[in-house]
Amino acid sequence: MKIIFYTWIGLLLFSCRLNQEHSSCSTDGLAENRVYIKSRIKTYKTLKISDTSLVVVKGHILGKYKLKDSIFTSPLNAAIVIFVRTSDSLEFTAISDEKGSYSIKLKQGNYDALVKFYGYNAIFIRNFKFLNGMIKNLDVVLGQGEAVDNQRIP
């Protein structure tokens, strides 16, 4: 009896690999019920200008996600913020802490930015112009989405 049962399970699993539309292969509608929450810039402003030869960009990265029927927002620990200087394609990276905070020092110039975290929708922002002495605040809310970790600046 056990042999018949295990043989039946093995055939069912094999047929699921061949035919994903098989009714016994259902993933309970996971593909149809994926949650997508749009990522957005929450705040972008100049905090102050000092007499330094660097630019400081700091802020918070928050994650917005759905759990059952409620939407929650919480800080993302280890979110990645990448600034790419457009003149020479040099990359500068910051990683958020347990409070979602990050800070990075850059040289004057034009930059593109990518903010990402595994399981959330990345946000790509073009054409930041930073001048010496600027202290900028950039807060971002990443929305729940695909579990993709290969986003790059296009």
HELIX and SHEET records of a PDB file:
HELIX    1   1 LYS A    2  LEU A   18  1                                  17    
HELIX    2   2 SER A   23  CYS A   25  5                                   3    
SHEET    1   A 4 ARG A  40  ILE A  49  0                                        
SHEET    2   A 4 MET A 134  GLY A 143 -1                                        
SHEET    3   A 4 VAL A  55  LEU A  67  1                                        
SHEET    4   A 4 SER A  70  PRO A  75 -1                                        
SHEET    1   B 4 ARG A  40  ILE A  49  0                                        
SHEET    2   B 4 MET A 134  GLY A 143 -1                                        
SHEET    3   B 4 VAL A  55  LEU A  67  1                                        
SHEET    4   B 4 SER A 101  LEU A 106 -1                                        
SHEET    1   C 4 GLU A  91  ILE A  95  0                                        
SHEET    2   C 4 ILE A  80  ARG A  85 -1                                        
SHEET    3   C 4 GLY A 109  LYS A 116 -1                                        
SHEET    4   C 4 ILE A 123  PHE A 130 -1                                        
END                                                                             
